């Protein structure tokens, strides 16, 4: 079964992401108002995919982003290197007082009936200053790139980031790369400068250049302005509502070949039912469902996207690509932090229907 994608067999880089790098402060199960210590994780919706594809799936990946020459920038750059991701950075000087800064995400883990709480300090964020003309795309794509990815979080940061994504998408297409975009709709970020209407306006222009879309039905409604379903889903694990919206997506964006998402039913902070689905070139594919004991839910969706993209880049059958993404996203929720600690063998074993039996 064809995916409809014309993926290049090789290139200097398998995958390049464009997006903001952030550091997440995590006090664990203690809420911030009572915290006295935190772990620091390096993250970013777009970077997470590149990091996962490099570290777990052994692909050659890169990240196009902003970095600031102060200790937090150094910390982030070190983690990018540790995950094996090639950096293409625009450097900013920190003035020692108020930036530009690397954004901070604050996120406790919650527990049981208490949900995780996420808030930001993205004041004077370096990545929000990125604009068309900041990167030499011909140099980034020199030697060939197979896949180019960005997302709605980066698009929401400023008036110029969406324009930069469009510039990157056009350059990627000219270089023969597949393009993907994770809608990742974040109301708080869009509300700063125009809300849902602005989001639809910006994302609509980006998605005209996209082959593969990642996003759930809320993302499709709020990010693309696709009308919601007439019938409510029986459960969060029922893909019929998501699949029911695809016709409207494809009518607006006929060049889109794939739309994929995770399905998550949250029973409590640490107990989720987890599935994944994809519409691929006219056909629908679903993963099995698994009950997750969640340690840290942040990054699960990026974990799915990375495993799914790995499957497509590796020439796996569509249903296998969905299962690889589903398995990797599930495993990712069992680790602290936003990026993978899984091995490719663990992902493949789980995708085949592996279990949590001890490996001796």
GIPE-V894197 format. One line per field, one symbol per residue. psi: psi as a letter, one per 40 degrees, with the letter a starting at -180 (. if undefined). burial: I if it has 24 or more other ideal C-beta (glycine too) atoms within 12 Angstrom, else O. A space follows every 10 residues. Layout:
BEGIN
psi->???
burial->???
END
This chain:
BEGIN
psi->hieeighidi idhdhhihih hihhhhebeh ideeieiiih hhahdddddd ddddddefih iihhaiihgi dddddddddd ddefhhhgih iihheecfai ihihhhhiei hbehiihhii gfhfhddeei iiedigdddd ehehidhhia iddddedied dddddddddd ddddeeiihi hhdfhhdddd ddfeaddddd ddddddeeeh dhhhiadddd dddefhiiid hiidieehed ddddeddddd ddgeehdhhi iihhhhdide hihhiiiihh feiiiiiiii hhhhdhehed dddddddddd dddefiiddd dddddddddd ddeeiiieii eiiddddddd defiieihh.
burial->OOIOIOIIOO IOIIIIIIII IIIIIIIIOO OIOOOOOOII IIIIIIIIII IIIIIIIOII IIIIIIIIOI OIIOIIIOII OOIIIIIIII OIOOOOOOII IIIIIIIIII OOOOOIOIOI OIOOIIIIII OOOIIOIOOI IOOIIIIIII IIIIIIIIOI IIIIIIIIIO IIIOIOIIII IIIIIIOOII OOOOOIOIII OIIIOIIOII IIIIIIIIII IIIIIIOOOO OOOOOIIOIO IIIIIIOIII OIIOOIIIII IIIIOIOOII OIIIIIIIII IOOIIIIIII OIOIIIIIII IIIIIIIIII IIIIOIOIII IIIIIIIIII IIIIIIIIII IIOIOIIIOI IOOOOOOOOO
END
